[in-house]
Amino acid sequence: MSGRGHGRGSINMTQAELTNLINTRVAEALAAYQAAHPNNQPACTFKMFMDCKPQTFSGTEGAVGLLRWFEKAESVFAMCNCPVGDRVKYATGTLEDGALTWWNAQVQLLGILSS
């Protein structure tokens, strides 16, 4: 049996069909998991965020330090399942020195609510 698709274990699918199958199965698995564990993740609090040890930023670290701060903050947001609405508030809790002074000036200047 040397024909295509006739060998043991061979499956003929297009890339689109395979991608669709994978997406469907992943969605089904996630739905089943969420149904079985409806409240498995407590709401992310600032304490939980800080317990994940986000990087601080003072403003003297330069562009590379700023990029690393962003990357670490994004990583901690994902680990803590942090709601989008709390991310700015939590991230500003990691600012220090000149960066914190700058942020506080922006809050006052632009009338941003920090709560």
ZAVEXDO-345650 format. One line per field, with one value per atom (N, C-alpha, C): residue number from 0; residue in one letter; atom name; y, x, z. Coordinates in pm, whole numbers. Example, Ala and Ser with C-alpha at 12.3 -4.5 7.8 and 13.67 -1.06 7.14 Angstrom:
BEGIN
resi	[0,0,0,1,1,1]
resn	[a,a,a,s,s,s]
name	[N,CA,C,N,CA,C]
py	[-569,-450,-330,-225,-106,3]
px	[1319,1230,1320,1285,1367,1290]
pz	[780,780,780,708,714,787]
//
This chain:
BEGIN
resi	[0,0,0,1,1,1,2,2,2,3,3,3,4,4,4,5,5,5,6,6,6,7,7,7,8,8,8,9,9,9,10,10,10,11,11,11,12,12,12,13,13,13,14,14,14,15,15,15,16,16,16,17,17,17,18,18,18,19,19,19,20,20,20,21,21,21,22,22,22,23,23,23,24,24,24,25,25,25,26,26,26,27,27,27,28,28,28,29,29,29,30,30,30,31,31,31,32,32,32,33,33,33,34,34,34,35,35,35,36,36,36,37,37,37,38,38,38,39,39,39,40,40,40,41,41,41,42,42,42,43,43,43,44,44,44,45,45,45,46,46,46,47,47,47,48,48,48,49,49,49,50,50,50,51,51,51,52,52,52,53,53,53,54,54,54,55,55,55,56,56,56,57,57,57,58,58,58,59,59,59,60,60,60,61,61,61,62,62,62,63,63,63,64,64,64,65,65,65,66,66,66,67,67,67,68,68,68,69,69,69,70,70,70,71,71,71,72,72,72,73,73,73,74,74,74,75,75,75,76,76,76,77,77,77,78,78,78,79,79,79,80,80,80,81,81,81,82,82,82,83,83,83,84,84,84,85,85,85,86,86,86,87,87,87,88,88,88,89,89,89,90,90,90,91,91,91,92,92,92,93,93,93,94,94,94,95,95,95,96,96,96,97,97,97,98,98,98,99,99,99,100,100,100,101,101,101,102,102,102,103,103,103,104,104,104,105,105,105,106,106,106,107,107,107,108,108,108,109,109,109,110,110,110,111,111,111,112,112,112,113,113,113,114,114,114]
resn	[m,m,m,s,s,s,g,g,g,r,r,r,g,g,g,h,h,h,g,g,g,r,r,r,g,g,g,s,s,s,i,i,i,n,n,n,m,m,m,t,t,t,q,q,q,a,a,a,e,e,e,l,l,l,t,t,t,n,n,n,l,l,l,i,i,i,n,n,n,t,t,t,r,r,r,v,v,v,a,a,a,e,e,e,a,a,a,l,l,l,a,a,a,a,a,a,y,y,y,q,q,q,a,a,a,a,a,a,h,h,h,p,p,p,n,n,n,n,n,n,q,q,q,p,p,p,a,a,a,c,c,c,t,t,t,f,f,f,k,k,k,m,m,m,f,f,f,m,m,m,d,d,d,c,c,c,k,k,k,p,p,p,q,q,q,t,t,t,f,f,f,s,s,s,g,g,g,t,t,t,e,e,e,g,g,g,a,a,a,v,v,v,g,g,g,l,l,l,l,l,l,r,r,r,w,w,w,f,f,f,e,e,e,k,k,k,a,a,a,e,e,e,s,s,s,v,v,v,f,f,f,a,a,a,m,m,m,c,c,c,n,n,n,c,c,c,p,p,p,v,v,v,g,g,g,d,d,d,r,r,r,v,v,v,k,k,k,y,y,y,a,a,a,t,t,t,g,g,g,t,t,t,l,l,l,e,e,e,d,d,d,g,g,g,a,a,a,l,l,l,t,t,t,w,w,w,w,w,w,n,n,n,a,a,a,q,q,q,v,v,v,q,q,q,l,l,l,l,l,l,g,g,g,i,i,i,l,l,l,s,s,s,s,s,s]
name	[N,CA,C,N,CA,C,N,CA,C,N,CA,C,N,CA,C,N,CA,C,N,CA,C,N,CA,C,N,CA,C,N,CA,C,N,CA,C,N,CA,C,N,CA,C,N,CA,C,N,CA,C,N,CA,C,N,CA,C,N,CA,C,N,CA,C,N,CA,C,N,CA,C,N,CA,C,N,CA,C,N,CA,C,N,CA,C,N,CA,C,N,CA,C,N,CA,C,N,CA,C,N,CA,C,N,CA,C,N,CA,C,N,CA,C,N,CA,C,N,CA,C,N,CA,C,N,CA,C,N,CA,C,N,CA,C,N,CA,C,N,CA,C,N,CA,C,N,CA,C,N,CA,C,N,CA,C,N,CA,C,N,CA,C,N,CA,C,N,CA,C,N,CA,C,N,CA,C,N,CA,C,N,CA,C,N,CA,C,N,CA,C,N,CA,C,N,CA,C,N,CA,C,N,CA,C,N,CA,C,N,CA,C,N,CA,C,N,CA,C,N,CA,C,N,CA,C,N,CA,C,N,CA,C,N,CA,C,N,CA,C,N,CA,C,N,CA,C,N,CA,C,N,CA,C,N,CA,C,N,CA,C,N,CA,C,N,CA,C,N,CA,C,N,CA,C,N,CA,C,N,CA,C,N,CA,C,N,CA,C,N,CA,C,N,CA,C,N,CA,C,N,CA,C,N,CA,C,N,CA,C,N,CA,C,N,CA,C,N,CA,C,N,CA,C,N,CA,C,N,CA,C,N,CA,C,N,CA,C,N,CA,C,N,CA,C,N,CA,C,N,CA,C,N,CA,C,N,CA,C,N,CA,C,N,CA,C,N,CA,C,N,CA,C,N,CA,C,N,CA,C,N,CA,C,N,CA,C,N,CA,C,N,CA,C,N,CA,C,N,CA,C]
py	[-118,0,124,163,279,406,400,518,619,743,849,830,842,835,693,595,458,392,455,398,405,322,317,447,508,629,757,754,878,947,1077,1158,1265,1278,1382,1498,1608,1729,1847,1950,2074,2145,2240,2317,2389,2442,2512,2418,2295,2198,2159,2140,2105,2218,2341,2456,2468,2450,2457,2349,2227,2117,2148,2197,2231,2340,2446,2557,2509,2422,2367,2286,2198,2113,2194,2296,2381,2456,2510,2581,2488,2365,2267,2233,2214,2180,2295,2419,2535,2550,2530,2541,2434,2312,2203,2232,2284,2316,2426,2530,2641,2598,2507,2457,2376,2301,2217,2296,2411,2493,2639,2668,2801,2914,2890,2997,2954,2894,2842,2951,3068,3176,3291,3318,3432,3563,3664,3795,3841,3896,3945,4071,4068,4185,4247,4367,4431,4349,4289,4204,4084,4020,3907,3952,4069,4125,4145,4207,4234,4106,4004,3876,3806,3844,3787,3860,3952,4025,4099,4195,4275,4362,4398,4481,4626,4695,4838,4919,5044,5133,5271,5325,5458,5565,5525,5622,5639,5582,5598,5478,5379,5254,5263,5371,5388,5307,5311,5246,5096,5032,4887,4851,4928,4904,4924,5023,5046,4929,4879,4763,4640,4621,4508,4523,4647,4673,4638,4682,4649,4498,4428,4282,4210,4252,4188,4216,4340,4374,4290,4275,4193,4048,3999,3862,3844,3939,3931,3944,4032,4044,3908,3839,3709,3606,3602,3505,3525,3651,3683,3689,3674,3687,3822,3924,4060,4121,4170,4235,4357,4379,4490,4623,4639,4765,4799,4700,4724,4736,4711,4702,4832,4944,5071,5100,5081,5108,5021,4893,4803,4834,4861,4891,5018,5118,5241,5220,5113,5079,5031,5009,4966,5082,5201,5317,5373,5419,5476,5605,5681,5798,5888,5919,6012,5966,5836,5784,5805,5786,5808,5956,6040,6185,6226,6175,6204,6157,6035,5981,6068,6104,6186,6320,6379,6505,6485,6371,6342,6325,6260,6239,6372,6464,6596,6678,6675,6755,6711,6581,6529,6495,6503,6471,6322,6239,6095,6049,5966,5911,5795,5799,5692,5585,5595,5493,5387]
px	[83,0,87,125,212,138,6,-70,-77,-99,-110,-235,-219,-333,-374,-306,-344,-252,-141,-47,-102,-53,-99,-66,-167,-147,-137,-150,-139,-274,-272,-394,-373,-467,-459,-547,-485,-557,-480,-555,-488,-443,-356,-311,-429,-521,-637,-727,-747,-829,-764,-633,-561,-568,-547,-555,-695,-796,-935,-961,-913,-931,-862,-740,-666,-739,-781,-851,-980,-1053,-1178,-1150,-1051,-1020,-969,-888,-838,-954,-1045,-1160,-1247,-1267,-1346,-1279,-1147,-1074,-1079,-1064,-1071,-1210,-1312,-1450,-1477,-1430,-1450,-1376,-1254,-1176,-1245,-1289,-1354,-1485,-1557,-1682,-1655,-1545,-1511,-1446,-1386,-1316,-1363,-1488,-1542,-1472,-1425,-1361,-1222,-1149,-1017,-913,-936,-837,-896,-842,-893,-861,-939,-914,-774,-705,-570,-575,-506,-496,-358,-342,-210,-106,-146,-53,-9,-106,-70,26,-2,84,226,237,369,439,363,422,490,451,514,644,683,810,828,737,758,881,941,1061,1021,1103,1078,1145,1102,1160,1171,1292,1314,1335,1359,1380,1525,1617,1759,1814,1730,1776,1793,1748,1760,1656,1669,1571,1565,1680,1683,1614,1640,1575,1425,1382,1239,1174,1239,1185,1177,1279,1277,1165,1143,1035,901,879,755,738,845,838,805,869,844,702,655,520,418,438,347,348,466,478,403,418,350,199,154,11,-45,27,-19,-20,87,95,-18,-50,-152,-292,-304,-433,-494,-413,-450,-550,-664,-762,-702,-740,-687,-709,-823,-855,-766,-695,-608,-460,-426,-284,-207,-264,-193,-172,-276,-267,-159,-157,-59,83,96,228,286,202,254,300,255,304,447,505,645,737,680,763,828,951,1028,1095,1140,1225,1172,1255,1218,1099,1088,975,844,846,726,690,789,765,704,759,706,561,533,397,299,336,248,220,321,300,203,213,121,-22,-37,-169,-233,-155,-209,-235,-140,-151,-268,-283,-384,-515,-513,-634,-666,-565,-583,-622,-723,-761,-668,-604,-510,-573,-701,-765,-831]
pz	[0,0,0,-115,-123,-160,-177,-215,-101,-140,-39,44,174,263,298,243,271,372,402,498,638,721,860,932,988,1067,988,858,781,775,781,776,671,582,480,521,564,602,548,510,472,599,584,700,764,682,734,814,764,835,967,966,1087,1190,1144,1233,1293,1211,1259,1363,1338,1432,1566,1559,1681,1758,1689,1755,1821,1752,1807,1932,1927,2041,2160,2134,2243,2307,2226,2279,2363,2317,2392,2525,2522,2644,2744,2697,2786,2846,2764,2814,2920,2894,2990,3121,3110,3230,3309,3240,3310,3373,3309,3367,3493,3492,3607,3719,3687,3786,3773,3805,3779,3853,3972,4051,4095,4003,4041,4060,4005,4013,4093,4211,4287,4215,4245,4184,4220,4124,4145,4231,4341,4427,4409,4460,4452,4527,4639,4715,4631,4562,4476,4366,4309,4205,4259,4376,4433,4479,4520,4559,4440,4319,4199,4163,4247,4236,4103,4075,3955,3972,3863,3866,3896,3972,3996,3886,3874,3773,3833,3830,3888,3783,3658,3552,3514,3591,3560,3482,3455,3393,3241,3181,3038,2961,2828,2741,2762,2778,2798,2930,3033,3163,3155,3077,3060,2988,2882,2810,2900,2983,3076,3179,3225,3320,3257,3129,3058,3047,3005,2985,3116,3224,3354,3401,3383,3423,3347,3215,3134,3182,3215,3264,3395,3485,3615,3596,3505,3477,3435,3348,3300,3413,3494,3603,3704,3732,3833,3775,3644,3578,3615,3605,3647,3549,3601,3513,3445,3321,3242,3314,3377,3445,3563,3617,3732,3694,3571,3532,3549,3510,3525,3672,3751,3894,3959,3927,3986,3937,3807,3752,3813,3836,3895,4038,4100,4234,4234,4116,4107,4069,4049,4015,4140,4123,4235,4191,4286,4265,4154,4056,3949,3867,3845,3767,3843,3973,4055,4058,4071,4069,3937,3826,3693,3683,3728,3720,3800,3921,4004,3938,3871,3800,3684,3613,3502,3552,3665,3724,3753,3812,3844,3718,3625,3504,3417,3401,3310,3381,3513,3590,3587,3577,3574,3714,3722,3851,3882,3995,4030,4116,4143,4226,4139]
//
